[in-house]
Amino acid sequence: MGLADGSYTLGPESGQLLVKTGRTGLGARAGHDLTLEVTRWQAEVTVDSVDVARSSVRVEADAGSFEVRSGTGGVKPLTDADRVEIKKTIREKILHTGQHPTITFRSAQITGTPGSFSIDGDLTITGRTQPVTVHARVTDDHVQGTAAIEQTRWGIRPYTAFLGALKLSDEVTVEFSIRTSPGS
């Protein structure tokens, strides 16, 4: 799986965990497609390249640690005030971090090869657990993966503004990139 066989504790120093949003609705031109970085997270990974199915992944992310890294599209560029407001909205209206401070993922099954694999597991957001599949591949010096998350499956109502004319798409994409060697 890109890392040598063994057990690892990974976090932000090992790579990035990103969430990417899109927009829809009549007012979509006014909004931004966002790239958010989860800045506090920890993963426990066990790698078995001979029998990939014996590998496992457990991730715990601080739901209050989302930082706005970029916003594309929109009529106007994203301002610092916008970034502050977006963080507040995520914490208070979307993820309710006071009641649900962590997001967790636990693998149930890993299939594929050490170079390209799928991780089926349980994702818990806002206290609700649903199955999700992560698709991952190994490049020269990184393990990279993505998962499509439909917010409504976890009881999250996608953010709306301008009386519903601007809406965040229900589906967000979670991406990760982990360095496979300390010097890369």
TIDOPA-131501 format. One line per 8 residues: number of its first residue (from 1); their letters; for each residue x, y, z of C-alpha. Coordinates in steps of 0.25 Angstrom, whole numbers, plus 5000, padded with zeros to 4 digits. Each point is the difference from the previous one (the first is absolute). Layout:
NUM	A	X/Y/Z ~ ...
//
This chain:
1	MGLADGSY	5000/5000/5000 ~ 5012/5010/4997 ~ 5005/4999/5015 ~ 5009/4988/5004 ~ 4993/4989/5008 ~ 4997/5004/5014 ~ 4992/5010/5009 ~ 5000/5015/4999
9	TLGPESGQ	4995/5012/5007 ~ 4997/5011/4990 ~ 4996/5014/5000 ~ 5001/5014/4994 ~ 5015/4999/5000 ~ 4999/4987/4991 ~ 4991/5007/4989 ~ 4986/5007/4997
17	LLVKTGRT	4986/4997/5003 ~ 4991/5009/4991 ~ 4985/5002/4998 ~ 4995/5006/4987 ~ 4987/5006/4998 ~ 4992/5004/4988 ~ 4988/5009/4998 ~ 4986/4999/4993
25	GLGARAGH	4987/5008/4998 ~ 4997/5013/4993 ~ 5010/5008/5008 ~ 5011/4991/4999 ~ 5008/5011/4993 ~ 5001/5008/5012 ~ 5006/4989/5009 ~ 5013/4993/5000
33	DLTLEVTR	5005/4985/4998 ~ 5008/4998/5013 ~ 5012/4992/5004 ~ 5001/4998/5015 ~ 5011/4994/5007 ~ 4998/4991/5013 ~ 5012/5005/5008 ~ 4999/4991/5012
41	WQAEVTVD	4998/4985/4997 ~ 5007/4987/5004 ~ 5000/4987/4992 ~ 5004/4986/5005 ~ 5004/4991/4988 ~ 5004/4986/5000 ~ 5006/4995/4986 ~ 5001/4986/4996
49	SVDVARSS	5005/5000/4985 ~ 4999/4985/4999 ~ 4986/4999/5005 ~ 4993/5014/4997 ~ 4988/4995/5007 ~ 5007/5000/5013 ~ 5004/5015/4999 ~ 4991/5010/5008
57	VRVEADAG	4998/5014/5001 ~ 4994/5009/5011 ~ 4999/5015/4999 ~ 4995/5010/5010 ~ 4999/5015/4996 ~ 4997/5012/5008 ~ 4987/5005/4995 ~ 5004/5014/5004
65	SFEVRSGT	5013/5001/4993 ~ 4995/5003/4985 ~ 5008/5011/4994 ~ 4996/5007/4987 ~ 5012/4998/4991 ~ 4993/5005/4987 ~ 4987/5004/4993 ~ 4999/5000/4985
73	GGVKPLTD	4989/5006/4992 ~ 4990/5010/5005 ~ 4998/5015/4996 ~ 5010/5005/5010 ~ 5013/4994/5006 ~ 4999/4993/5014 ~ 5003/5010/5011 ~ 5006/4998/5014
81	ADRVEIKK	4986/5003/5005 ~ 4994/4990/4991 ~ 5010/4989/5005 ~ 4996/5004/5015 ~ 4986/4999/4997 ~ 5001/4987/4992 ~ 5008/4993/5012 ~ 4989/5005/5010
89	TIREKILH	4989/4994/4991 ~ 5007/4987/4999 ~ 5002/4999/5015 ~ 4986/5005/5004 ~ 4990/4997/4989 ~ 5006/4988/4992 ~ 5009/4991/5009 ~ 4994/5005/5014
97	TGQHPTIT	5014/4998/5006 ~ 4995/5004/5014 ~ 4992/4987/5000 ~ 5009/4992/4990 ~ 5014/5004/5002 ~ 5006/4988/4991 ~ 4998/4994/4987 ~ 5005/4985/4999
105	FRSAQITG	5002/4990/4990 ~ 5003/4985/5002 ~ 5003/4990/4989 ~ 4992/4988/4999 ~ 5006/4994/4988 ~ 5012/5003/4991 ~ 5001/4994/4986 ~ 5009/5001/4988
113	TPGSFSID	5015/5000/4999 ~ 5011/5008/5007 ~ 5000/5010/4989 ~ 4985/5002/4998 ~ 4990/4997/5010 ~ 4986/5003/5006 ~ 4997/5002/5015 ~ 4985/4997/5004
121	GDLTITGR	4997/5005/5014 ~ 4991/5008/5009 ~ 5001/5015/5000 ~ 4994/5007/5012 ~ 4996/5015/4999 ~ 4991/5008/5009 ~ 4998/4987/5008 ~ 4994/4992/4988
129	TQPVTVHA	5008/4988/4994 ~ 4998/4996/4986 ~ 5009/4991/4990 ~ 5009/5007/4991 ~ 5011/4995/4990 ~ 5013/5007/4998 ~ 5008/4997/4987 ~ 5015/5001/5001
137	RVTDDHVQ	5012/4999/4992 ~ 5015/5001/5002 ~ 5009/5009/4992 ~ 5015/5001/5001 ~ 5000/5007/5014 ~ 4986/5001/5005 ~ 4987/4992/5003 ~ 4989/5008/4994
145	GTAAIEQT	4985/4998/5001 ~ 4986/5005/4999 ~ 4986/4998/5005 ~ 4987/5006/4996 ~ 4991/5004/5012 ~ 4985/5003/4998 ~ 4998/5009/5012 ~ 4985/4997/5001
153	RWGIRPYT	5003/4985/5003 ~ 5006/5005/5014 ~ 4988/5010/5002 ~ 5008/5012/4996 ~ 4992/5010/4992 ~ 5009/5006/4990 ~ 5002/5015/5002 ~ 4991/5010/4993
161	AFLGALKL	5000/5015/4998 ~ 4992/5011/4993 ~ 4987/4993/5004 ~ 5005/4987/4994 ~ 5004/5005/4987 ~ 5015/4997/5003 ~ 5002/4986/5005 ~ 5012/4991/5004
169	SDEVTVEF	4999/4987/4992 ~ 4996/4988/5008 ~ 5012/4993/4996 ~ 5014/5004/5005 ~ 5013/4993/4997 ~ 5010/4996/5011 ~ 5014/4999/4995 ~ 5013/4996/5007
177	SIRTSPGS	5014/4999/4996 ~ 5010/4993/5009 ~ 5015/5000/4998 ~ 5006/4986/5000 ~ 5014/5004/5005 ~ 5004/5011/5010 ~ 5009/5008/4990 ~ 4989/5001/4989
//
